Amino acid sequence: MLAGIFLVAGLSSLSLPGLSPFISEFLVLLGAFTHNPWYASFAVLGIVLAALYILLMVQRTMTGPTVPAVAGFKDLGVREVTAVAPLLILIVLLGFYPKPLTSIINPAVHDTLQHVGVQDPAPAVPAQAGAQEETAK
């Protein structure tokens, strides 16, 4: 149980699609690549190195032979699983439906953009045109 929870938490910190940090990291990288591809490339390198670190950590701590010093330890009990389950549920739910959090930060983002004198670029395909094309198909 502990290894599974640890793995989900590790994959979440890697921004795996379907988990909560994915949409924010995707949006940051999208903005970075639009602004300066070189800096964004360094960010992607950091993500790859973080993935290597986390996967090696999971492998070294949760797989392999059991160390005699911890051989008698029990897995997580009901109380620990009950404490961690809501967090895991939130990680998955916000990964598939991040709107509650993005709607909270949108006013601050809008104010920041106004403060620095930048406008949010319009989408490449207007919403109405995209809906009309889908209806025509």
TORTORZA-908301 format. One record per residue (C-alpha): residue number from 0; chain; x, y, z. Coordinates in Angstrom, 2 decimals, padded with zeros to 5 digits. Layout:
<sites>
+-----+-----+---------+---------+---------+
| seq | mol |       X |       Y |       Z |
+-----+-----+---------+---------+---------+
| NUM |   A |       X |       Y |       Z |
...
+-----+-----+---------+---------+---------+
</sites>
This chain:
<sites>
+-----+-----+---------+---------+---------+
| seq | mol |       X |       Y |       Z |
+-----+-----+---------+---------+---------+
|   0 |   A |  000.00 |  000.00 |  000.00 |
|   1 |   A |  002.78 |  002.42 |  000.92 |
|   2 |   A |  004.67 |  001.68 | -002.31 |
|   3 |   A |  001.56 |  002.34 | -004.41 |
|   4 |   A |  000.80 |  005.63 | -002.69 |
|   5 |   A |  004.45 |  006.64 | -002.95 |
|   6 |   A |  004.42 |  005.82 | -006.67 |
|   7 |   A |  001.27 |  007.88 | -007.33 |
|   8 |   A |  002.76 |  010.81 | -005.41 |
|   9 |   A |  006.01 |  010.49 | -007.36 |
|  10 |   A |  004.21 |  010.32 | -010.71 |
|  11 |   A |  002.15 |  013.32 | -009.68 |
|  12 |   A |  005.29 |  015.33 | -009.03 |
|  13 |   A |  006.42 |  014.33 | -012.53 |
|  14 |   A |  003.22 |  015.96 | -013.88 |
|  15 |   A |  001.92 |  012.79 | -015.44 |
|  16 |   A | -001.15 |  013.50 | -017.63 |
|  17 |   A | -004.32 |  012.91 | -015.65 |
|  18 |   A | -002.79 |  014.06 | -012.38 |
|  19 |   A | -003.17 |  017.53 | -010.89 |
|  20 |   A |  000.18 |  019.22 | -011.70 |
|  21 |   A |  000.02 |  018.30 | -015.39 |
|  22 |   A | -002.15 |  021.17 | -016.61 |
|  23 |   A | -000.15 |  023.84 | -014.80 |
|  24 |   A |  003.19 |  022.55 | -016.02 |
|  25 |   A |  001.82 |  022.18 | -019.54 |
|  26 |   A |  000.55 |  025.78 | -019.56 |
|  27 |   A |  003.85 |  027.10 | -018.20 |
|  28 |   A |  005.86 |  025.23 | -020.83 |
|  29 |   A |  003.48 |  026.34 | -023.57 |
|  30 |   A |  003.95 |  029.97 | -022.54 |
|  31 |   A |  007.70 |  029.53 | -022.19 |
|  32 |   A |  008.06 |  028.00 | -025.65 |
|  33 |   A |  006.05 |  030.87 | -027.13 |
|  34 |   A |  008.22 |  033.46 | -025.42 |
|  35 |   A |  011.72 |  031.94 | -025.54 |
|  36 |   A |  012.32 |  028.39 | -026.81 |
|  37 |   A |  015.86 |  028.24 | -025.37 |
|  38 |   A |  014.72 |  028.86 | -021.80 |
|  39 |   A |  011.87 |  026.42 | -022.28 |
|  40 |   A |  014.35 |  023.79 | -023.49 |
|  41 |   A |  016.26 |  024.15 | -020.23 |
|  42 |   A |  012.98 |  023.76 | -018.34 |
|  43 |   A |  012.27 |  020.54 | -020.23 |
|  44 |   A |  015.76 |  019.30 | -019.37 |
|  45 |   A |  014.96 |  019.99 | -015.71 |
|  46 |   A |  011.76 |  017.98 | -016.03 |
|  47 |   A |  013.65 |  015.05 | -017.53 |
|  48 |   A |  016.25 |  015.16 | -014.75 |
|  49 |   A |  013.49 |  015.34 | -012.11 |
|  50 |   A |  011.81 |  012.30 | -013.69 |
|  51 |   A |  015.08 |  010.40 | -013.55 |
|  52 |   A |  015.57 |  011.36 | -009.90 |
|  53 |   A |  012.04 |  010.42 | -008.81 |
|  54 |   A |  011.95 |  007.12 | -010.68 |
|  55 |   A |  015.34 |  006.13 | -009.28 |
|  56 |   A |  014.17 |  007.08 | -005.80 |
|  57 |   A |  011.03 |  004.93 | -006.13 |
|  58 |   A |  013.09 |  002.03 | -007.47 |
|  59 |   A |  015.70 |  002.21 | -004.73 |
|  60 |   A |  013.27 |  002.66 | -001.85 |
|  61 |   A |  010.31 |  000.49 | -002.82 |
|  62 |   A |  011.74 | -002.43 | -004.79 |
|  63 |   A |  014.40 | -005.01 | -004.16 |
|  64 |   A |  015.12 | -007.13 | -001.11 |
|  65 |   A |  013.84 | -006.00 |  002.26 |
|  66 |   A |  016.47 | -004.65 |  004.61 |
|  67 |   A |  016.53 | -006.70 |  007.84 |
|  68 |   A |  016.13 | -003.55 |  009.96 |
|  69 |   A |  012.65 | -002.95 |  008.53 |
|  70 |   A |  011.58 | -006.54 |  007.90 |
|  71 |   A |  009.08 | -006.54 |  010.78 |
|  72 |   A |  007.33 | -003.28 |  009.85 |
|  73 |   A |  003.68 | -003.46 |  008.85 |
|  74 |   A |  002.19 | -001.80 |  005.79 |
|  75 |   A | -000.09 |  001.21 |  006.12 |
|  76 |   A | -003.06 |  000.75 |  008.39 |
|  77 |   A | -006.63 |  001.96 |  007.92 |
|  78 |   A | -005.93 |  005.24 |  009.71 |
|  79 |   A | -003.01 |  006.14 |  007.43 |
|  80 |   A | -004.88 |  005.17 |  004.26 |
|  81 |   A | -007.89 |  007.20 |  005.43 |
|  82 |   A | -005.65 |  010.22 |  005.93 |
|  83 |   A | -003.98 |  009.93 |  002.51 |
|  84 |   A | -006.97 |  008.82 |  000.39 |
|  85 |   A | -008.57 |  012.30 |  000.11 |
|  86 |   A | -005.26 |  013.70 | -001.13 |
|  87 |   A | -004.94 |  011.01 | -003.79 |
|  88 |   A | -008.54 |  011.57 | -004.85 |
|  89 |   A | -007.89 |  015.32 | -005.19 |
|  90 |   A | -004.73 |  014.66 | -007.21 |
|  91 |   A | -006.70 |  012.60 | -009.72 |
|  92 |   A | -009.87 |  014.74 | -009.77 |
|  93 |   A | -007.97 |  017.98 | -010.30 |
|  94 |   A | -005.95 |  016.26 | -013.00 |
|  95 |   A | -009.08 |  015.62 | -015.04 |
|  96 |   A | -011.05 |  018.73 | -014.03 |
|  97 |   A | -008.75 |  021.64 | -013.02 |
|  98 |   A | -011.39 |  024.35 | -013.56 |
|  99 |   A | -012.06 |  024.98 | -009.83 |
| 100 |   A | -008.44 |  026.00 | -009.33 |
| 101 |   A | -007.94 |  027.82 | -012.62 |
| 102 |   A | -011.07 |  029.90 | -012.02 |
| 103 |   A | -009.62 |  030.98 | -008.67 |
| 104 |   A | -006.33 |  032.21 | -010.17 |
| 105 |   A | -007.78 |  033.77 | -013.35 |
| 106 |   A | -008.57 |  037.18 | -011.74 |
| 107 |   A | -005.00 |  037.45 | -010.40 |
| 108 |   A | -003.57 |  036.50 | -013.79 |
| 109 |   A | -005.79 |  039.07 | -015.50 |
| 110 |   A | -004.70 |  041.79 | -013.04 |
| 111 |   A | -001.04 |  040.89 | -013.52 |
| 112 |   A | -001.36 |  041.03 | -017.30 |
| 113 |   A | -003.01 |  044.46 | -017.05 |
| 114 |   A | -000.30 |  045.65 | -014.66 |
| 115 |   A |  002.52 |  044.73 | -017.04 |
| 116 |   A |  000.62 |  045.99 | -020.09 |
| 117 |   A |  000.24 |  042.67 | -021.88 |
| 118 |   A | -002.95 |  041.26 | -023.33 |
| 119 |   A | -003.89 |  037.62 | -023.31 |
| 120 |   A | -003.55 |  036.45 | -026.92 |
| 121 |   A | -006.73 |  035.33 | -028.63 |
| 122 |   A | -007.04 |  031.64 | -029.43 |
| 123 |   A | -005.74 |  030.62 | -032.87 |
| 124 |   A | -009.15 |  029.14 | -033.71 |
| 125 |   A | -012.13 |  031.10 | -032.41 |
| 126 |   A | -014.55 |  029.03 | -030.34 |
| 127 |   A | -017.51 |  029.75 | -032.62 |
| 128 |   A | -015.67 |  028.76 | -035.78 |
| 129 |   A | -014.45 |  025.52 | -034.22 |
| 130 |   A | -017.98 |  024.61 | -033.10 |
| 131 |   A | -019.41 |  025.36 | -036.54 |
| 132 |   A | -016.79 |  023.17 | -038.23 |
| 133 |   A | -017.60 |  020.27 | -035.89 |
| 134 |   A | -021.34 |  020.70 | -036.61 |
| 135 |   A | -020.69 |  020.70 | -040.37 |
| 136 |   A | -018.85 |  017.38 | -040.17 |
+-----+-----+---------+---------+---------+
</sites>
